[in-house]
């Protein structure tokens, strides 16, 4: 039994569970490329995505990956990311892209995010009111 899913596991999950709309993952063995492929496969189905940067892992959510996921999954209503172990914070541009690409977004939680500009914070607040 696998304790930590990898990219191949994600693709299997997307195809085996056609009604899946919510998933919570730690990116220990999941790469940005794998997450993007999963998002392409899930597309409009995905409404809730919770991610954690992988502890003791090179895998984490990059700004480019977040933008791609938001383009593929426009119906996201809830997004959570815990970047506790992430060396590079998400860019304000990637956060803004998430909010713009996902008009149904109601809940946004970015834990340990160190570099959010006032504009990005205001866009989040205005969007979610």
N, C-alpha and C positions, 0 to 999 in steps of 0.2 A: 504494500500500500504506500502511496506517495503522500508525504506530508505537505509538500509544496508543489503546486501545479506549475507546469512549464508551458511554453508556447503551444506545443502540440495538444496538451490537455485542454487549453483554452478553445482551440478550434473544435475539438470533439464536443466540448460543453455546448458551444454555439449551435452545432448541428443536431446533437442528441436531444436537446431541450428547446423545441421550437417556440414554447410559450414563455421562456425565460425573459424577464424584464429587469431583474435586479441581480447584481453580483457584487460581492465584497472580496477583494483580493489583496494579498501582500505580494509585491513584485520581486520576491526573492529569486525566482527562476524565470520570471516573465520579462521579456525584453520589450522595448518600445515598439519594435517591428511586430512582435507577436500581439501586443495590445492593439495596434492599428489594424491588423488583420482581423482580430476579434471584433473590433468596432465596425469594420466593413461588413462582416458577416451578420452582426446583430442589427445594424442600421437603425431603423425606426423603432425596433422592439425595445431597445435599451432605454429605460427611464431612470434607473438608479445605479450609479457607479461609485463604489467606495474603494479607494486605493491607499496602500501604504508603501512607502519606499522600502526596499529590501534591506534589512539589517545585515551587515557583513556581506553585502552584495554590490555588484556594479550596476544593478538594475534600478532605475528610478524613472520617474515621469519627467520627460523633458518638455520644454515649451512647444517644440514642434510636434511631439506626440500628442500633447493635449489639444493643440489646434486641429490636428487630423481627426482625433476622436470626436471632437465637437462638430466637425463637418459631417462625419459619417453618422452621428447619432443626434439629430436635431431635436428629438423628443425627450432628451434628458430633462428630468424634473428635479433631480437631486444629484449633487456631486460632492464628494468628500475626498480630500487628499491630506494625508499625514506625511509630511516631508521631514520628520524628525531626524532621519539618518541621511538625508539628501544634502550633499555638499553645495549644490548650486540651487538657489531658490528659483521658482517659476518666474518668468518675466511678466511684467505688467501687460505686455502685448498678448501673451498667451491667455491670461485671465480675461482680458477684454474680448478676445476672440471667442472664448467659451461662452461668455454671457451673450454676445451678439449672435452666435451660431445656434444657440439653444434658447429660443424664445419662451419655452415652457418652464424654464429653470425657476424653481421656487426655493430650493435650499442649496446653499453653497457654503461649505466649510473647508477652510484651508488652514490646517494646523501647522504651527511653527513656521509660517510664511514670513520671511524676514524683509523682503523687498517689495512691498506693494506701494505704488505711488498714491497720492491723494486722489488722482483722477480715477485710477482703477477701483479704489475703495468706494468712491462716489458712484461710479457706474454700477457696481454691485448693489449698493444700497438702493439706488433709484430703480434698478431693474427688478429688485425683489420686493418692492413695496406694493 
